[in-house]
Amino acid sequence: MIHFSDEEMNLICIFDASCKSALIADMQDALFYMEDDELKSITKNIIAKFRAMTDLEFSAIEFIPPFGGDEVE
């Protein structure tokens, strides 16, 4: 199974993760608006991970943000 870091999972969770193909498309569309090179790189790595996994593997992922640190109330 493909592993996602906390940083990657936090980023994934700002998108609608109900469908793998839609998630990939939304993340690709968002790349156009990203100015930070590190954020672009992380997003491209996430997209590559999703493309490498099967739909069954995708459906087994729990998209729960880890939030590490102080939570905003």
N, C-alpha and C positions, 0 to 999 in steps of 0.2 A: 504494500500500500504506500502511496505517496504521502509524504509528511509536509505539513505547512507550519512555518514558524508562527509565533504569536503575532509578529509584525504583519506577516502575510494574511493571517486569519482576520486581523482587525481591518485590513484593507478590503478583503473579500466581503466582509459583512456590511460594508456600506452600499453594496450592490444587491440586486435581487438575485438570490442564488437558487431559485426554484427550478431552474432549467440550465443545464450545462452550456448549451449553444447560445442562449440569450445572455448568460453571464459573460461568456467569452466575448460576444459582440459588444456588450456594454463596456467591458474593460478596454477593448480595442478603441471604441469611440472616445472614451475618457482620455486615452493617451494623447490625443490631439490638444487637450486643454492643460495637460501637466507641464509645468515649467521646470520642476525639480528633476534633475537627471537620475538621482537615486530612486525617487518614486517611480519614474518611468522604468528603470531597470527592474525593480521589484515587481511591477505590474506585468512586464514582459515575461519574467520568470514564472509568475503565477499562471499566465495564459499558456505557456509552454507545458506546465504541469497538467493543466486541465486537458489540453489536447492529447497528452500522452496516456490519459486514463480512460477507462471504459465508462459507459453510462452506469453500469452496475457499481463500479468503484465510486463514481460521483454521488450516486444516491445513498451510499453508506456514510457519507461525510456529514457530521453534525456541525452546522455553521453557527457556532456560538462564539462571540468575541471574547477573548481572554482578558482584555482590558488592562492587564498588568499595571498596577499603580493606583493612584487616586481616581476614583470614579466621580464623574460630574453628576450632581443631583439636580 
